[in-house]
Amino acid sequence: MPDPADPVQNQLAKLKQKYAADLPLKVARVEELVAGFLAAAWTEESCFATYRQIHSLAGSAGTYGFSDLGTAARAGEQLLKRSLELRGPLGEADRKDLAAALSTMKTLAGAAAG
């Protein structure tokens, strides 16, 4: 718990609280991009846009102290990175792993915002 007399710690706590409140929307945006990416024919543009969004979430989650969420996002990020490197769609096993990562992210985001 930050010292109430420390304005820097108070500001950091407010930033973390706002970030936590926004997490469900951030994860929902990733879910939308993933759904679109998986539903359509593979394109580098779609894959990269999805990768970029999940990469951003993976990095920021850890920065704000949500390391479990960052780890789940990083797992999804690695799957999308592989798709970019192979220049092709995800296989069935990777799709299931991505769905599991998204499910974990959604659960953790809800808990953080709650």
Secondary structure, 3 states (H helix, E strand, C coil): CCCCCCHHHHHHHHHHHHHHHHHHHHHHHHHHHHHHHHHCCCCHHHHHHHHHHHHHHHHHHHHCCCHHHHHHHHHHHHHHHHHHHHCCCCCHHHHHHHHHHHHHHHHHHHHHHC
